[in-house]
Amino acid sequence: RGEEATEGRLAGREIPDEQWDRVDALQRYAEERGVSLLEVAIGGLLAMPAVTSVIAGATTPEQVRANVAAGAWEPSAEDVEALRALR
């Protein structure tokens, strides 16, 4: 917080506190359920009725394996509602 991103597409720009607040809320959500943010991202998207597939970028075999494993998390209906409330 309060610093410019040093690399990636946001390099040279400060990320607004509202976005950090959302990241913090998602991190708490993940911790409460014993899963990673990656699992929340991929598993949460796959739990949405309108989503039939998730296309996640990967540049290493390890990232591919992590993305595939993240899709194994199946949030409950209550988890999905709580996730939607974080929007």
Gaussian input, Z-matrix of N, CA and C with variables (Angstrom, degrees):
# hf/3-21g

backbone

0 1
 N
 C     1     B1
 C     2     B2     1     A1
 N     3     B3     2     A2     1     D1
 C     4     B4     3     A3     2     D2
 C     5     B5     4     A4     3     D3
 N     6     B6     5     A5     4     D4
 C     7     B7     6     A6     5     D5
 C     8     B8     7     A7     6     D6
 N     9     B9     8     A8     7     D7
 C    10    B10     9     A9     8     D8
 C    11    B11    10    A10     9     D9
 N    12    B12    11    A11    10    D10
 C    13    B13    12    A12    11    D11
 C    14    B14    13    A13    12    D12
 N    15    B15    14    A14    13    D13
 C    16    B16    15    A15    14    D14
 C    17    B17    16    A16    15    D15
 N    18    B18    17    A17    16    D16
 C    19    B19    18    A18    17    D17
 C    20    B20    19    A19    18    D18
 N    21    B21    20    A20    19    D19
 C    22    B22    21    A21    20    D20
 C    23    B23    22    A22    21    D21
 N    24    B24    23    A23    22    D22
 C    25    B25    24    A24    23    D23
 C    26    B26    25    A25    24    D24
 N    27    B27    26    A26    25    D25
 C    28    B28    27    A27    26    D26
 C    29    B29    28    A28    27    D27
 N    30    B30    29    A29    28    D28
 C    31    B31    30    A30    29    D29
 C    32    B32    31    A31    30    D30
 N    33    B33    32    A32    31    D31
 C    34    B34    33    A33    32    D32
 C    35    B35    34    A34    33    D33
 N    36    B36    35    A35    34    D34
 C    37    B37    36    A36    35    D35
 C    38    B38    37    A37    36    D36
 N    39    B39    38    A38    37    D37
 C    40    B40    39    A39    38    D38
 C    41    B41    40    A40    39    D39
 N    42    B42    41    A41    40    D40
 C    43    B43    42    A42    41    D41
 C    44    B44    43    A43    42    D42
 N    45    B45    44    A44    43    D43
 C    46    B46    45    A45    44    D44
 C    47    B47    46    A46    45    D45
 N    48    B48    47    A47    46    D46
 C    49    B49    48    A48    47    D47
 C    50    B50    49    A49    48    D48
 N    51    B51    50    A50    49    D49
 C    52    B52    51    A51    50    D50
 C    53    B53    52    A52    51    D51
 N    54    B54    53    A53    52    D52
 C    55    B55    54    A54    53    D53
 C    56    B56    55    A55    54    D54
 N    57    B57    56    A56    55    D55
 C    58    B58    57    A57    56    D56
 C    59    B59    58    A58    57    D57
 N    60    B60    59    A59    58    D58
 C    61    B61    60    A60    59    D59
 C    62    B62    61    A61    60    D60
 N    63    B63    62    A62    61    D61
 C    64    B64    63    A63    62    D62
 C    65    B65    64    A64    63    D63
 N    66    B66    65    A65    64    D64
 C    67    B67    66    A66    65    D65
 C    68    B68    67    A67    66    D66
 N    69    B69    68    A68    67    D67
 C    70    B70    69    A69    68    D68
 C    71    B71    70    A70    69    D69
 N    72    B72    71    A71    70    D70
 C    73    B73    72    A72    71    D71
 C    74    B74    73    A73    72    D72
 N    75    B75    74    A74    73    D73
 C    76    B76    75    A75    74    D74
 C    77    B77    76    A76    75    D75
 N    78    B78    77    A77    76    D76
 C    79    B79    78    A78    77    D77
 C    80    B80    79    A79    78    D78
 N    81    B81    80    A80    79    D79
 C    82    B82    81    A81    80    D80
 C    83    B83    82    A82    81    D81
 N    84    B84    83    A83    82    D82
 C    85    B85    84    A84    83    D83
 C    86    B86    85    A85    84    D84
 N    87    B87    86    A86    85    D85
 C    88    B88    87    A87    86    D86
 C    89    B89    88    A88    87    D87
 N    90    B90    89    A89    88    D88
 C    91    B91    90    A90    89    D89
 C    92    B92    91    A91    90    D90
 N    93    B93    92    A92    91    D91
 C    94    B94    93    A93    92    D92
 C    95    B95    94    A94    93    D93
 N    96    B96    95    A95    94    D94
 C    97    B97    96    A96    95    D95
 C    98    B98    97    A97    96    D96
 N    99    B99    98    A98    97    D97
 C   100   B100    99    A99    98    D98
 C   101   B101   100   A100    99    D99
 N   102   B102   101   A101   100   D100
 C   103   B103   102   A102   101   D101
 C   104   B104   103   A103   102   D102
 N   105   B105   104   A104   103   D103
 C   106   B106   105   A105   104   D104
 C   107   B107   106   A106   105   D105
 N   108   B108   107   A107   106   D106
 C   109   B109   108   A108   107   D107
 C   110   B110   109   A109   108   D108
 N   111   B111   110   A110   109   D109
 C   112   B112   111   A111   110   D110
 C   113   B113   112   A112   111   D111
 N   114   B114   113   A113   112   D112
 C   115   B115   114   A114   113   D113
 C   116   B116   115   A115   114   D114
 N   117   B117   116   A116   115   D115
 C   118   B118   117   A117   116   D116
 C   119   B119   118   A118   117   D117
 N   120   B120   119   A119   118   D118
 C   121   B121   120   A120   119   D119
 C   122   B122   121   A121   120   D120
 N   123   B123   122   A122   121   D121
 C   124   B124   123   A123   122   D122
 C   125   B125   124   A124   123   D123
 N   126   B126   125   A125   124   D124
 C   127   B127   126   A126   125   D125
 C   128   B128   127   A127   126   D126
 N   129   B129   128   A128   127   D127
 C   130   B130   129   A129   128   D128
 C   131   B131   130   A130   129   D129
 N   132   B132   131   A131   130   D130
 C   133   B133   132   A132   131   D131
 C   134   B134   133   A133   132   D132
 N   135   B135   134   A134   133   D133
 C   136   B136   135   A135   134   D134
 C   137   B137   136   A136   135   D135
 N   138   B138   137   A137   136   D136
 C   139   B139   138   A138   137   D137
 C   140   B140   139   A139   138   D138
 N   141   B141   140   A140   139   D139
 C   142   B142   141   A141   140   D140
 C   143   B143   142   A142   141   D141
 N   144   B144   143   A143   142   D142
 C   145   B145   144   A144   143   D143
 C   146   B146   145   A145   144   D144
 N   147   B147   146   A146   145   D145
 C   148   B148   147   A147   146   D146
 C   149   B149   148   A148   147   D147
 N   150   B150   149   A149   148   D148
 C   151   B151   150   A150   149   D149
 C   152   B152   151   A151   150   D150
 N   153   B153   152   A152   151   D151
 C   154   B154   153   A153   152   D152
 C   155   B155   154   A154   153   D153
 N   156   B156   155   A155   154   D154
 C   157   B157   156   A156   155   D155
 C   158   B158   157   A157   156   D156
 N   159   B159   158   A158   157   D157
 C   160   B160   159   A159   158   D158
 C   161   B161   160   A160   159   D159
 N   162   B162   161   A161   160   D160
 C   163   B163   162   A162   161   D161
 C   164   B164   163   A163   162   D162
 N   165   B165   164   A164   163   D163
 C   166   B166   165   A165   164   D164
 C   167   B167   166   A166   165   D165
 N   168   B168   167   A167   166   D166
 C   169   B169   168   A168   167   D167
 C   170   B170   169   A169   168   D168
 N   171   B171   170   A170   169   D169
 C   172   B172   171   A171   170   D170
 C   173   B173   172   A172   171   D171
 N   174   B174   173   A173   172   D172
 C   175   B175   174   A174   173   D173
 C   176   B176   175   A175   174   D174
 N   177   B177   176   A176   175   D175
 C   178   B178   177   A177   176   D176
 C   179   B179   178   A178   177   D177
 N   180   B180   179   A179   178   D178
 C   181   B181   180   A180   179   D179
 C   182   B182   181   A181   180   D180
 N   183   B183   182   A182   181   D181
 C   184   B184   183   A183   182   D182
 C   185   B185   184   A184   183   D183
 N   186   B186   185   A185   184   D184
 C   187   B187   186   A186   185   D185
 C   188   B188   187   A187   186   D186
 N   189   B189   188   A188   187   D187
 C   190   B190   189   A189   188   D188
 C   191   B191   190   A190   189   D189
 N   192   B192   191   A191   190   D190
 C   193   B193   192   A192   191   D191
 C   194   B194   193   A193   192   D192
 N   195   B195   194   A194   193   D193
 C   196   B196   195   A195   194   D194
 C   197   B197   196   A196   195   D195
 N   198   B198   197   A197   196   D196
 C   199   B199   198   A198   197   D197
 C   200   B200   199   A199   198   D198
 N   201   B201   200   A200   199   D199
 C   202   B202   201   A201   200   D200
 C   203   B203   202   A202   201   D201
 N   204   B204   203   A203   202   D202
 C   205   B205   204   A204   203   D203
 C   206   B206   205   A205   204   D204
 N   207   B207   206   A206   205   D205
 C   208   B208   207   A207   206   D206
 C   209   B209   208   A208   207   D207
 N   210   B210   209   A209   208   D208
 C   211   B211   210   A210   209   D209
 C   212   B212   211   A211   210   D210
 N   213   B213   212   A212   211   D211
 C   214   B214   213   A213   212   D212
 C   215   B215   214   A214   213   D213
 N   216   B216   215   A215   214   D214
 C   217   B217   216   A216   215   D215
 C   218   B218   217   A217   216   D216
 N   219   B219   218   A218   217   D217
 C   220   B220   219   A219   218   D218
 C   221   B221   220   A220   219   D219
 N   222   B222   221   A221   220   D220
 C   223   B223   222   A222   221   D221
 C   224   B224   223   A223   222   D222
 N   225   B225   224   A224   223   D223
 C   226   B226   225   A225   224   D224
 C   227   B227   226   A226   225   D225
 N   228   B228   227   A227   226   D226
 C   229   B229   228   A228   227   D227
 C   230   B230   229   A229   228   D228
 N   231   B231   230   A230   229   D229
 C   232   B232   231   A231   230   D230
 C   233   B233   232   A232   231   D231
 N   234   B234   233   A233   232   D232
 C   235   B235   234   A234   233   D233
 C   236   B236   235   A235   234   D234
 N   237   B237   236   A236   235   D235
 C   238   B238   237   A237   236   D236
 C   239   B239   238   A238   237   D237
 N   240   B240   239   A239   238   D238
 C   241   B241   240   A240   239   D239
 C   242   B242   241   A241   240   D240
 N   243   B243   242   A242   241   D241
 C   244   B244   243   A243   242   D242
 C   245   B245   244   A244   243   D243
 N   246   B246   245   A245   244   D244
 C   247   B247   246   A246   245   D245
 C   248   B248   247   A247   246   D246
 N   249   B249   248   A248   247   D247
 C   250   B250   249   A249   248   D248
 C   251   B251   250   A250   249   D249
 N   252   B252   251   A251   250   D250
 C   253   B253   252   A252   251   D251
 C   254   B254   253   A253   252   D252
 N   255   B255   254   A254   253   D253
 C   256   B256   255   A255   254   D254
 C   257   B257   256   A256   255   D255
 N   258   B258   257   A257   256   D256
 C   259   B259   258   A258   257   D257
 C   260   B260   259   A259   258   D258

   B1=1.4564
   B2=1.5120
   B3=1.3088
   B4=1.4519
   B5=1.5118
   B6=1.3297
   B7=1.4625
   B8=1.5175
   B9=1.3191
   B10=1.4563
   B11=1.5213
   B12=1.3190
   B13=1.4561
   B14=1.5233
   B15=1.3263
   B16=1.4640
   B17=1.5202
   B18=1.3325
   B19=1.4603
   B20=1.5169
   B21=1.3069
   B22=1.4545
   B23=1.5203
   B24=1.3207
   B25=1.4642
   B26=1.5157
   B27=1.3269
   B28=1.4635
   B29=1.5245
   B30=1.3255
   B31=1.4691
   B32=1.5222
   B33=1.3270
   B34=1.4508
   B35=1.5135
   B36=1.3286
   B37=1.4681
   B38=1.5227
   B39=1.3180
   B40=1.4599
   B41=1.5271
   B42=1.3059
   B43=1.4583
   B44=1.5282
   B45=1.3334
   B46=1.4686
   B47=1.5328
   B48=1.3315
   B49=1.4605
   B50=1.5260
   B51=1.3241
   B52=1.4615
   B53=1.5294
   B54=1.3237
   B55=1.4638
   B56=1.5235
   B57=1.3259
   B58=1.4700
   B59=1.5251
   B60=1.3333
   B61=1.4632
   B62=1.5262
   B63=1.3260
   B64=1.4642
   B65=1.5355
   B66=1.3202
   B67=1.4678
   B68=1.5265
   B69=1.3342
   B70=1.4662
   B71=1.5251
   B72=1.3292
   B73=1.4647
   B74=1.5280
   B75=1.3176
   B76=1.4657
   B77=1.5202
   B78=1.3324
   B79=1.4650
   B80=1.5309
   B81=1.3255
   B82=1.4714
   B83=1.5314
   B84=1.3163
   B85=1.4638
   B86=1.5327
   B87=1.3225
   B88=1.4662
   B89=1.5265
   B90=1.3249
   B91=1.4642
   B92=1.5256
   B93=1.3262
   B94=1.4674
   B95=1.5235
   B96=1.3113
   B97=1.4581
   B98=1.5239
   B99=1.3200
   B100=1.4635
   B101=1.5129
   B102=1.3313
   B103=1.4619
   B104=1.5255
   B105=1.3151
   B106=1.4660
   B107=1.5290
   B108=1.3218
   B109=1.4671
   B110=1.5280
   B111=1.3230
   B112=1.4640
   B113=1.5273
   B114=1.3326
   B115=1.4640
   B116=1.5256
   B117=1.3317
   B118=1.4656
   B119=1.5267
   B120=1.3244
   B121=1.4631
   B122=1.5249
   B123=1.3074
   B124=1.4666
   B125=1.5237
   B126=1.3335
   B127=1.4616
   B128=1.5152
   B129=1.3330
   B130=1.4579
   B131=1.5168
   B132=1.3189
   B133=1.4678
   B134=1.5214
   B135=1.3233
   B136=1.4622
   B137=1.5250
   B138=1.3301
   B139=1.4626
   B140=1.5250
   B141=1.3167
   B142=1.4628
   B143=1.5311
   B144=1.3326
   B145=1.4662
   B146=1.5292
   B147=1.3068
   B148=1.4655
   B149=1.5226
   B150=1.3270
   B151=1.4653
   B152=1.5240
   B153=1.3338
   B154=1.4639
   B155=1.5165
   B156=1.3331
   B157=1.4602
   B158=1.5214
   B159=1.3239
   B160=1.4600
   B161=1.5182
   B162=1.3007
   B163=1.4602
   B164=1.5213
   B165=1.3267
   B166=1.4637
   B167=1.5227
   B168=1.3005
   B169=1.4546
   B170=1.5180
   B171=1.3016
   B172=1.4592
   B173=1.5198
   B174=1.3211
   B175=1.4645
   B176=1.5188
   B177=1.3366
   B178=1.4645
   B179=1.5262
   B180=1.3285
   B181=1.4660
   B182=1.5322
   B183=1.3203
   B184=1.4649
   B185=1.5248
   B186=1.3345
   B187=1.4634
   B188=1.5266
   B189=1.3143
   B190=1.4645
   B191=1.5240
   B192=1.3343
   B193=1.4637
   B194=1.5275
   B195=1.3278
   B196=1.4683
   B197=1.5256
   B198=1.3208
   B199=1.4649
   B200=1.5300
   B201=1.3228
   B202=1.4670
   B203=1.5237
   B204=1.3209
   B205=1.4663
   B206=1.5261
   B207=1.3172
   B208=1.4673
   B209=1.5217
   B210=1.3112
   B211=1.4555
   B212=1.5166
   B213=1.3266
   B214=1.4598
   B215=1.5269
   B216=1.3492
   B217=1.4644
   B218=1.5187
   B219=1.3224
   B220=1.4569
   B221=1.5217
   B222=1.3217
   B223=1.4613
   B224=1.5273
   B225=1.3362
   B226=1.4637
   B227=1.5288
   B228=1.3187
   B229=1.4675
   B230=1.5248
   B231=1.3422
   B232=1.4631
   B233=1.5246
   B234=1.3362
   B235=1.4693
   B236=1.5274
   B237=1.3186
   B238=1.4695
   B239=1.5247
   B240=1.3214
   B241=1.4669
   B242=1.5249
   B243=1.3350
   B244=1.4684
   B245=1.5237
   B246=1.3252
   B247=1.4618
   B248=1.5277
   B249=1.3059
   B250=1.4731
   B251=1.5243
   B252=1.3153
   B253=1.4658
   B254=1.5273
   B255=1.3253
   B256=1.4669
   B257=1.5208
   B258=1.3103
   B259=1.4654
   B260=1.4965
   A1=110.15
   A2=114.29
   A3=119.29
   A4=114.96
   A5=117.39
   A6=121.33
   A7=108.99
   A8=115.07
   A9=119.44
   A10=109.94
   A11=115.69
   A12=120.55
   A13=108.59
   A14=116.97
   A15=120.38
   A16=113.49
   A17=116.94
   A18=118.93
   A19=109.91
   A20=115.36
   A21=120.52
   A22=112.26
   A23=114.93
   A24=119.93
   A25=113.57
   A26=117.92
   A27=120.85
   A28=112.83
   A29=117.33
   A30=120.83
   A31=110.62
   A32=114.97
   A33=120.72
   A34=114.57
   A35=116.96
   A36=120.24
   A37=109.36
   A38=115.11
   A39=119.90
   A40=108.69
   A41=115.58
   A42=120.65
   A43=107.94
   A44=118.24
   A45=121.31
   A46=112.43
   A47=115.89
   A48=121.34
   A49=112.20
   A50=118.26
   A51=120.87
   A52=110.96
   A53=116.17
   A54=119.34
   A55=110.63
   A56=117.33
   A57=120.34
   A58=110.18
   A59=117.26
   A60=121.00
   A61=110.50
   A62=116.40
   A63=120.51
   A64=110.63
   A65=117.07
   A66=120.58
   A67=109.85
   A68=117.10
   A69=120.93
   A70=111.10
   A71=117.13
   A72=121.07
   A73=110.87
   A74=117.03
   A75=120.54
   A76=111.36
   A77=117.21
   A78=120.79
   A79=110.24
   A80=117.39
   A81=120.66
   A82=110.52
   A83=116.45
   A84=121.86
   A85=110.04
   A86=116.51
   A87=121.17
   A88=110.97
   A89=117.01
   A90=120.82
   A91=111.46
   A92=117.25
   A93=121.34
   A94=111.81
   A95=116.74
   A96=121.17
   A97=113.06
   A98=116.62
   A99=120.49
   A100=114.00
   A101=116.64
   A102=120.91
   A103=109.41
   A104=116.23
   A105=121.57
   A106=110.39
   A107=115.35
   A108=119.38
   A109=111.09
   A110=116.78
   A111=119.81
   A112=110.33
   A113=116.75
   A114=119.92
   A115=111.09
   A116=116.61
   A117=119.91
   A118=109.59
   A119=116.87
   A120=120.70
   A121=111.47
   A122=116.99
   A123=119.86
   A124=111.50
   A125=117.36
   A126=120.21
   A127=112.25
   A128=115.88
   A129=119.99
   A130=112.00
   A131=116.82
   A132=119.76
   A133=111.37
   A134=116.90
   A135=119.98
   A136=112.22
   A137=117.22
   A138=121.12
   A139=112.56
   A140=117.49
   A141=121.02
   A142=109.04
   A143=117.55
   A144=120.64
   A145=114.67
   A146=117.98
   A147=120.65
   A148=113.17
   A149=117.85
   A150=121.60
   A151=109.33
   A152=116.06
   A153=119.98
   A154=112.67
   A155=116.88
   A156=120.22
   A157=108.71
   A158=114.65
   A159=121.41
   A160=107.16
   A161=116.84
   A162=121.43
   A163=106.99
   A164=115.75
   A165=121.22
   A166=108.93
   A167=116.01
   A168=120.43
   A169=111.70
   A170=115.72
   A171=121.71
   A172=108.05
   A173=115.64
   A174=119.39
   A175=112.44
   A176=116.81
   A177=119.81
   A178=109.27
   A179=117.59
   A180=119.93
   A181=112.20
   A182=116.97
   A183=120.77
   A184=110.86
   A185=116.47
   A186=120.16
   A187=110.98
   A188=116.79
   A189=120.32
   A190=109.46
   A191=117.20
   A192=120.81
   A193=111.36
   A194=117.09
   A195=121.10
   A196=110.67
   A197=117.10
   A198=120.88
   A199=111.10
   A200=116.37
   A201=120.32
   A202=109.97
   A203=117.05
   A204=121.01
   A205=111.33
   A206=117.05
   A207=120.83
   A208=111.60
   A209=116.82
   A210=120.41
   A211=113.64
   A212=117.50
   A213=121.09
   A214=112.34
   A215=117.19
   A216=119.22
   A217=109.51
   A218=116.33
   A219=121.67
   A220=108.57
   A221=117.48
   A222=119.78
   A223=111.56
   A224=115.01
   A225=120.02
   A226=109.01
   A227=116.39
   A228=120.43
   A229=110.33
   A230=116.36
   A231=120.39
   A232=110.87
   A233=116.36
   A234=120.50
   A235=110.58
   A236=116.27
   A237=120.59
   A238=110.08
   A239=116.94
   A240=119.72
   A241=110.91
   A242=116.68
   A243=120.21
   A244=110.53
   A245=116.62
   A246=120.57
   A247=110.47
   A248=116.83
   A249=120.32
   A250=111.13
   A251=116.65
   A252=120.75
   A253=111.99
   A254=117.40
   A255=121.40
   A256=112.63
   A257=119.27
   A258=121.83
   A259=112.28
   D1=141.78
   D2=176.01
   D3=75.98
   D4=8.08
   D5=179.20
   D6=-126.85
   D7=152.80
   D8=176.63
   D9=-75.58
   D10=146.91
   D11=173.75
   D12=-63.89
   D13=138.95
   D14=-175.58
   D15=-96.36
   D16=-16.44
   D17=179.87
   D18=-151.32
   D19=170.29
   D20=179.17
   D21=82.68
   D22=-170.44
   D23=-174.96
   D24=-67.96
   D25=-16.49
   D26=178.88
   D27=-98.32
   D28=7.31
   D29=-178.18
   D30=-53.31
   D31=134.09
   D32=177.64
   D33=84.54
   D34=-0.22
   D35=179.32
   D36=-119.57
   D37=144.20
   D38=175.64
   D39=-85.84
   D40=134.88
   D41=179.45
   D42=-83.89
   D43=126.81
   D44=-177.08
   D45=-62.41
   D46=149.53
   D47=179.99
   D48=-57.84
   D49=-33.54
   D50=179.69
   D51=-59.59
   D52=-37.80
   D53=178.67
   D54=-71.21
   D55=-38.58
   D56=176.12
   D57=-63.56
   D58=-38.52
   D59=178.07
   D60=-60.97
   D61=-40.24
   D62=178.22
   D63=-65.84
   D64=-41.94
   D65=177.28
   D66=-61.45
   D67=-44.15
   D68=178.69
   D69=-59.93
   D70=-42.88
   D71=179.70
   D72=-64.80
   D73=-41.30
   D74=177.84
   D75=-66.52
   D76=-37.28
   D77=177.73
   D78=-63.80
   D79=-44.05
   D80=177.00
   D81=-61.58
   D82=-43.62
   D83=177.89
   D84=-56.32
   D85=-48.38
   D86=-179.56
   D87=-63.11
   D88=-46.62
   D89=-178.78
   D90=-61.20
   D91=-40.47
   D92=179.35
   D93=-61.85
   D94=-25.07
   D95=-178.01
   D96=-105.22
   D97=-1.06
   D98=178.28
   D99=69.94
   D100=31.89
   D101=179.04
   D102=-127.07
   D103=170.06
   D104=179.64
   D105=-90.43
   D106=166.06
   D107=174.56
   D108=-61.78
   D109=-34.98
   D110=177.89
   D111=-62.93
   D112=-41.82
   D113=177.83
   D114=-64.56
   D115=-39.63
   D116=176.78
   D117=-61.87
   D118=-44.28
   D119=-177.54
   D120=-63.76
   D121=-53.26
   D122=-174.58
   D123=-79.49
   D124=-49.79
   D125=179.20
   D126=-63.38
   D127=-38.58
   D128=178.87
   D129=-64.95
   D130=-42.06
   D131=177.37
   D132=-64.67
   D133=-43.02
   D134=-179.36
   D135=-64.52
   D136=-22.62
   D137=179.30
   D138=-80.33
   D139=-9.96
   D140=-179.85
   D141=-80.21
   D142=128.22
   D143=-175.62
   D144=-54.95
   D145=-34.22
   D146=-176.61
   D147=-80.31
   D148=-8.37
   D149=-176.17
   D150=-98.82
   D151=124.34
   D152=179.04
   D153=-105.57
   D154=-19.51
   D155=176.33
   D156=-158.31
   D157=157.58
   D158=177.53
   D159=-120.08
   D160=126.99
   D161=177.17
   D162=-103.20
   D163=109.78
   D164=-177.63
   D165=-114.83
   D166=131.13
   D167=178.95
   D168=-71.86
   D169=148.32
   D170=177.15
   D171=-154.54
   D172=141.23
   D173=178.47
   D174=-117.77
   D175=-5.12
   D176=178.48
   D177=-133.13
   D178=157.33
   D179=175.86
   D180=-58.57
   D181=-34.65
   D182=179.44
   D183=-62.99
   D184=-40.47
   D185=178.70
   D186=-66.39
   D187=-38.59
   D188=177.35
   D189=-61.52
   D190=-47.22
   D191=179.54
   D192=-61.50
   D193=-41.80
   D194=179.57
   D195=-64.11
   D196=-41.46
   D197=178.97
   D198=-63.43
   D199=-43.73
   D200=179.37
   D201=-63.42
   D202=-45.84
   D203=-179.72
   D204=-62.65
   D205=-36.25
   D206=-178.66
   D207=-63.38
   D208=-29.09
   D209=179.14
   D210=-71.37
   D211=-9.62
   D212=179.78
   D213=-76.09
   D214=-20.91
   D215=179.67
   D216=-71.96
   D217=123.46
   D218=179.14
   D219=-114.60
   D220=100.57
   D221=-179.25
   D222=-66.94
   D223=147.01
   D224=175.99
   D225=-71.12
   D226=170.52
   D227=177.28
   D228=-59.74
   D229=-37.21
   D230=178.14
   D231=-66.71
   D232=-39.01
   D233=177.47
   D234=-61.81
   D235=-42.67
   D236=-179.08
   D237=-64.26
   D238=-43.26
   D239=178.86
   D240=-62.66
   D241=-42.02
   D242=178.50
   D243=-64.06
   D244=-38.24
   D245=178.47
   D246=-65.89
   D247=-43.39
   D248=178.82
   D249=-61.88
   D250=-33.76
   D251=-179.46
   D252=-67.83
   D253=-17.83
   D254=-179.40
   D255=-81.51
   D256=-7.38
   D257=-177.96
   D258=-60.80

